[in-house]
């Protein structure tokens, strides 16, 4: 087991990603933040709350998207759906999808399909904490990356969040 990011490094990385978002989205008037269920919402919650601290008084549309029924492997195994909470239109908005790990790209592809039920965005960006760059099965890449990890197929990247796992860290097993 190798530590990729410890708790302090996770916090620093979240801050950096927020500053990059502010550089590109300024007041967020045309931008929305969407966390991908189930594990991406821990990162998206952190991003949202950090942005609110950095931009007091600025309204940021924030939702959570479940992609269960859009997965290409939906019929091959049991998947428990999560809640989608998007109470605004994505029509002509700049959407920032947030997930913890970019691995094969299939989750992001499913999210792109699911997102269209809420309108047609003008731009879609992807923010991930960890990018496993050599394992992509689809031509998908992140616009904002916390850390890039080169891991062989048998290695697992595990992101742990204090809200769920008791502490913040990213490990390679």
Secondary structure as UniProt FT lines:
FT   STRAND          2..5
FT   HELIX           7..25
FT   TURN            26..27
FT   TURN            29..30
FT   STRAND          31..36
FT   TURN            37..39
FT   HELIX           40..54
FT   TURN            55..57
FT   STRAND          61..65
FT   HELIX           68..70
FT   TURN            72..76
FT   TURN            91..92
FT   STRAND          94..102
FT   HELIX           106..115
FT   HELIX           116..118
FT   STRAND          123..132
FT   TURN            133..134
FT   STRAND          144..149
FT   TURN            153..154
FT   STRAND          157..160
FT   HELIX           162..165
FT   STRAND          169..172
//
